[in-house]
Amino acid sequence: MRPKKIVYDTAFEKKFEKYKRQLTEAERKRLKTHKLKGNFSNDYAFSISYSDRIVFKILDDETIYFIEVGSHDVCY
């Protein structure tokens, strides 16, 4: 699937702007997308560093909604 539209939560966008300045080039290239479990079973995440990830939802065939960025402890 290749989305045509990516939607950002306002809180996500603010955190990510600050966070991405800290990433190395190698960290930006490595992604491990996976479906979450439990209370977040409708969501997905991908790793952006050893300890941090981005959480997102697939809204439809063309739209991805980025929700949160941070450690694996993040809850929204």
Contact map, one row per residue, 1 for C-alpha under 8 A:
1110000000000000000000000000000000000000000000000000000000001000000000000000
1111000000000000000000000000000000000000000000000000000000000100000000000000
1111110000000000000000000000000000000000000000000000000000001111000000000000
0111110000000000000000000000000000000000000000000000000000000110000000000000
0011111000000000000000000000000000000000000000000000000000000111000000000000
0011111100000000000000000000000000000000000000000000000000000011110000000000
0000111110000000000000000000000000000000000000000000000000000011110000000000
0000011111011000000000000000000000000000000000000000000000000000111000000000
0000001111111000000000000000000000000000000000000000000000000000111100000000
0000000111111100000000000000000000000000000000000000000000000000000000000000
0000000011111110000000000000000000000000000000000000000000000000001100000000
0000000111111111000000000000000000000000000000000000000000000000011110000000
0000000111111111100000000000000000000000000000000000000000000000000000000000
0000000001111111110000000000000000000000000000000000000000000000000000000000
0000000000111111111000000000000000000000000000000000000000000000000010000000
0000000000011111111100000000000000000000000000000000000000000000000010000000
0000000000001111111110000000000000000000000000000000000000000000000000000000
0000000000000111111111000000000000000000000000000000000000000000000000000000
0000000000000011111111100000000000000000000000000000000000000000000000000000
0000000000000001111111100000000000000000000000000000000000000000000000000000
0000000000000000111111100000000000000000000000000000000000000000000000000000
0000000000000000011111110000000000000000000000000000000000000000000000000000
0000000000000000001111111011000000000000000000001000000000000000000000000000
0000000000000000000001111111000000000000000000000000000000000000000000000000
0000000000000000000000111111100000000000000000000000000000000000000000000000
0000000000000000000000011111110000000000000000000000000000000000000000000000
0000000000000000000000111111110000000000000000011000000000000000000000000000
0000000000000000000000111111111000000000000000011000000000000000000000000000
0000000000000000000000001111111000000000000000010000000000000000000000000000
0000000000000000000000000111111100000000000000111000000000000000000000000000
0000000000000000000000000001111110000000000001110000000000000000000000000000
0000000000000000000000000000011111000000000011100000000000000000000000000000
0000000000000000000000000000001111100000000111100000000000000000000000000000
0000000000000000000000000000000111110000000111000000000000000000000000000000
0000000000000000000000000000000011111000111110000000000000000000000000000000
0000000000000000000000000000000001111101111110000000000000000000000000000000
0000000000000000000000000000000000111111110000000000000000000000000000000000
0000000000000000000000000000000000011111100000000000000000000000000000000000
0000000000000000000000000000000000001111100000000000000000000000000000000000
0000000000000000000000000000000000011111111000000000000000000000000000000000
0000000000000000000000000000000000111111111100000000000000000000000000000000
0000000000000000000000000000000000111001111100000000000010000000000000000000
0000000000000000000000000000000000110001111110000000001111000000000000000000
0000000000000000000000000000000011110000111111000000001111000000000000000000
0000000000000000000000000000000111110000001111100000111100000000000000000000
0000000000000000000000000000001111000000000111110000111000000000000000000000
0000000000000000000000000000011110000000000011111111110000000000000000000000
0000000000000000000000000011111000000000000001111111110000000000000000000000
0000000000000000000000100011010000000000000000111111100000000000000000000000
0000000000000000000000000000000000000000000000111111000000000000000000000000
0000000000000000000000000000000000000000000000111111100000000000000000110000
0000000000000000000000000000000000000000000000111111110000000000000011110000
0000000000000000000000000000000000000000000011111011111000000000000011110000
0000000000000000000000000000000000000000000011110001111100000000011111000000
0000000000000000000000000000000000000000001111000000111110000000011110000000
0000000000000000000000000000000000000000001110000000011111000001111100000000
0000000000000000000000000000000000000000011100000000001111100001111000000000
0000000000000000000000000000000000000000001100000000000111111011100000000000
0000000000000000000000000000000000000000000000000000000011111111100000000000
0000000000000000000000000000000000000000000000000000000001111111000000000000
1010000000000000000000000000000000000000000000000000000001111110000000000000
0111100000000000000000000000000000000000000000000000000000111111000000000000
0011111000000000000000000000000000000000000000000000000001111111100000000000
0010111000000000000000000000000000000000000000000000000111110111110000000000
0000011110000000000000000000000000000000000000000000000111100011111000000000
0000011110010000000000000000000000000000000000000000011110000001111100000000
0000000110110000000000000000000000000000000000000000011110000000111110000001
0000000010110000000000000000000000000000000000000000011100000000011111000111
0000000000010011000000000000000000000000000000000001111000000000001111100100
0000000000000000000000000000000000000000000000000001110000000000000111111100
0000000000000000000000000000000000000000000000000011100000000000000011111100
0000000000000000000000000000000000000000000000000011100000000000000001111100
0000000000000000000000000000000000000000000000000000000000000000000001111110
0000000000000000000000000000000000000000000000000000000000000000000111111111
0000000000000000000000000000000000000000000000000000000000000000000100001111
0000000000000000000000000000000000000000000000000000000000000000001100000111
